[in-house]
Amino acid sequence: MTTMTEKKIDNRAMLTDLYQLTMNAAYFRSRKNDKATFDLFIRKLPQDWGFFIANGIEDAVDYATNLSFEDEDIEYLGGQGLFDKSYLDSLKNFRFTGDIHAVREGTPIAPNTPLVRVTAPRMEAQLLETMLLNTINFQTMIATKANRVVNAASPARVVDFGLRRAQEKDAAMKGARAAFIGGAVATSNVLAGKEYGIPISGTQAHSFVMSFPSEIEAFRAYAETFPNNSTLLVDTYDTLQGARNAAVVGKELEARGKRLGAVRLDSGDLADLSKRVRVILDNARLQYVKILASNDLNEYKIAELNKNGARIDGFGVGTELITAKPVAAIGGVYKLVEDIDGAKIKLSSDKKTYPGKKQVYRFSKKNGFYSHDVLALEGEGVDGKPLLEKFVANGERIRERMNLKEIRAFCLGEVVKMPESARALVATPYELKTSVALERLVEDLSTKYGGRQ
């Protein structure tokens, strides 16, 4: 099967903010194209979140190493009346020639941790900013939200039902990918299944049930078409009667050597109904038939259902997973930290940055759980496990792209090592400490630049 990674990588050179190009034109005119280093990091966690799951890294690396301007792009830019011919001519030969360090995709990280570090000629590094943020911010947000939902649902399984509520195709596709990495077991999105190899899963709509003279006739028609592992939606009319009808069809399937897979609840008091439906199925000796639930679910509602003893084996989560509701966006930024003149720092109120080339080191307790990370200057000699790995050297990818199942397995294996307090529904943020040398550099640069106009 052909997967997304085997297809031509999108050229995203024009997926940028105008000011990246205007700044680069000014750098070009000023002959200022020294080597510069930028960090991509996320400042703050949303309420109740304990960490982020770094996501979109593999896509971002592919996009960065395949940027180029087409003739039609240059023609369009020339028509804007902003750029002189010499700068536009320089874009004809543009490609990224620098280095990229990044954390492995699926790594749980604290706020202010560099997810990506770019070192390249200034114009190249600058042009990556918008594309990197666009790629990584959304996918990190959805992977983290999905993992919160999955953790709340455990041991029940979660399926991504978000396609119809996503902000168009890109969000639906990348969101399904991110949700799978975060722990969802399947998606309703058939194209995501085809392109990424994610298992696909679905049930039926109320319209299907209403299209037949009676509910049981609808169930029989569906089971006849899909006699192995069908899921029947039982709440179109009366949920408990729907469960009884499903049980009848389940026994009919048994007589043919087949099995009903599940019933789905999509309205009402899901905790109470799931218990009563479980009794109906068990009384019919259909203990193997699962109960699935949907209906505007999120991690808080799922946790409450489990607290109330709901008998639900799986959850279909749509709107609030694919949009990360109520988190509209996460504040990933891309900041200059070093150039030919040395380490750089931003001192704006609440937007201070950590200067210099840095590495992130992870520390573990004796029981194997992670305790904290330390942000330090590169080469400082900290004993922990370094998280930033080199993905790109001189513009060429040097680290083979992980496949989706590898990323998912790595992610889930890392998340379970995070402190229990950071994985909680109302979490304590995972801790990022700063090294002595980094703190000293911050102090020195704050003194040097503080008060300058």
Buried (B, 14 or more C-beta within 10 A) or exposed (E): EEEBBEEEEEBBBBEBEEEBBEBBBEBBEEEBBEBBBBBBBBBEBBEBBBBBBBBBBBBBBBBBBBBEBEEEBBEEBBEEEEBEEEBBEBBEEBEBBBBBBBBBBBBBBBBBBBBBBBBBBBBBBBBBBBBBBBBBBBBBBBBBBBBBBBBBBEEBBBBBBBBEBBEEEEBBBBBBBBBBBBBBBBBBBEBBBBBBBBEBBBBBEBEBBEEBEEBBEBBBBBBEEEBEEBBBBBBBEEBBEBBBBBBBBBEBBBEEEBBBBBBBBBBEBBBEBBBBBBEBBEEBEBEEBBBBBBBEBBBBBBBBBBEEEBBBBBBBBBBBBBBBEEBEEBBBBBBBBBBEEEBBBBBEEEEBBBBBBBBBBBBEEEEEEBBBBBBBBBEBEBEBEBBBEEBBBEBEBEBEBBBBEEBBBBBBEBBEBBBEEBBBBEBEBBBBBBBEBBBEBBEEBBEEEEEEE
